[in-house]
Amino acid sequence: MELTKPADQQLEAYNNGDIEAYMACFAKDVKAEDGLGNVLYDSWDAMYEGYRKYFESNPNLHCDLVSRTIVGSYVLDEEHITGRVGQVGVAHAMAIYYVENGLIRHVRFLK
């Protein structure tokens, strides 16, 4: 499905630690927030730099898609994440992607 393509591609890039492929899935005016609406990244450049460092310091990252729901232009992915430095066990998270023109324009991470 076309709507889920950027979510699928960013997941694959995340698991490969490929910052270029990962950020190619996001719009230039992307905004990322936590579950309470606190801004994590307010630009593509800020997100690029944050994830570049994250991938470098966590070479064993892996995210498994547990479930996916589509509502309008939103893709909601329930995820299990492993391989973060200092992490014990599996982290459970939800990513809510707003997709517009084939790119993720807004993302909210629930952890």
C-alpha positions as CSV (number, residue, x, y, z in Angstrom):
1,M,0.0,0.0,0.0
2,E,1.4,3.4,-1.0
3,L,0.5,5.1,2.4
4,T,2.6,2.6,4.3
5,K,5.6,2.7,2.0
6,P,7.6,5.4,3.9
7,A,6.9,3.6,7.2
8,D,8.1,0.4,5.7
9,Q,11.2,2.0,4.2
10,Q,12.2,3.8,7.4
11,L,11.8,0.6,9.4
12,E,14.1,-1.2,7.1
13,A,16.6,1.7,7.2
14,Y,16.4,1.8,11.0
15,N,17.2,-1.9,11.2
16,N,20.2,-1.3,8.9
17,G,21.4,1.8,10.7
18,D,21.3,3.6,7.4
19,I,20.8,7.3,8.2
20,E,20.5,8.4,4.5
21,A,17.8,5.9,3.7
22,Y,16.1,6.5,7.0
23,M,15.9,10.3,6.5
24,A,14.8,9.9,2.8
25,C,11.4,8.8,4.2
26,F,10.8,12.2,5.9
27,A,9.6,15.5,4.6
28,K,11.9,18.5,4.8
29,D,9.5,20.1,7.3
30,V,9.2,17.0,9.5
31,K,8.4,17.4,13.1
32,A,8.8,14.7,15.8
33,E,7.1,14.7,19.2
34,D,6.8,12.5,22.2
35,G,3.5,11.2,23.5
36,L,2.7,14.5,25.3
37,G,3.5,16.7,22.3
38,N,6.9,17.8,23.5
39,V,9.0,18.5,20.4
40,L,11.9,16.1,19.9
41,Y,12.9,17.4,16.5
42,D,11.6,20.5,14.8
43,S,13.4,20.1,11.5
44,W,14.8,17.6,9.1
45,D,18.3,18.7,9.8
46,A,17.9,18.3,13.6
47,M,16.3,14.9,13.2
48,Y,19.1,13.8,10.8
49,E,21.8,14.8,13.3
50,G,19.9,13.2,16.2
51,Y,19.4,9.9,14.4
52,R,22.9,9.9,13.0
53,K,24.3,9.9,16.5
54,Y,21.7,7.4,17.7
55,F,22.6,4.9,15.0
56,E,26.3,5.4,15.6
57,S,26.0,4.8,19.3
58,N,23.6,1.8,19.0
59,P,25.0,-0.4,16.3
60,N,22.8,-3.4,17.3
61,L,19.4,-1.7,17.0
62,H,16.5,-3.7,15.8
63,C,12.8,-2.9,15.6
64,D,10.1,-5.5,15.0
65,L,6.7,-4.4,13.8
66,V,4.1,-6.0,16.1
67,S,1.0,-4.5,14.6
68,R,-0.1,-1.8,12.2
69,T,-3.3,0.3,12.0
70,I,-4.1,2.8,9.3
71,V,-6.5,5.7,10.0
72,G,-6.9,8.2,7.1
73,S,-3.4,9.5,6.4
74,Y,-1.9,8.1,9.6
75,V,0.1,4.9,10.0
76,L,0.2,3.6,13.6
77,D,3.0,1.1,14.2
78,E,3.3,-0.9,17.4
79,E,6.9,-1.9,17.8
80,H,9.4,-3.9,19.9
81,I,12.9,-2.4,20.0
82,T,16.1,-4.2,21.0
83,G,19.8,-3.4,20.9
84,R,19.9,0.0,22.5
85,V,23.0,0.5,24.6
86,G,22.1,0.1,28.3
87,Q,18.6,-1.4,27.4
88,V,17.6,-4.6,29.2
89,G,15.0,-6.6,27.3
90,V,12.5,-5.3,24.8
91,A,11.2,-1.8,24.6
92,H,7.6,-1.5,23.7
93,A,6.7,1.6,21.6
94,M,4.1,3.1,19.3
95,A,5.0,5.3,16.4
96,I,2.3,7.4,14.7
97,Y,3.2,8.6,11.3
98,Y,1.3,11.3,9.4
99,V,2.1,10.6,5.7
100,E,1.7,13.3,3.0
101,N,2.9,13.2,-0.6
102,G,4.7,9.9,0.0
103,L,6.7,11.2,3.0
104,I,6.4,11.2,6.7
105,R,5.6,14.8,7.7
106,H,4.9,14.3,11.4
107,V,5.7,11.5,13.8
108,R,4.7,11.0,17.4
109,F,6.5,8.4,19.5
110,L,4.8,6.8,22.5
111,K,7.1,4.9,24.8
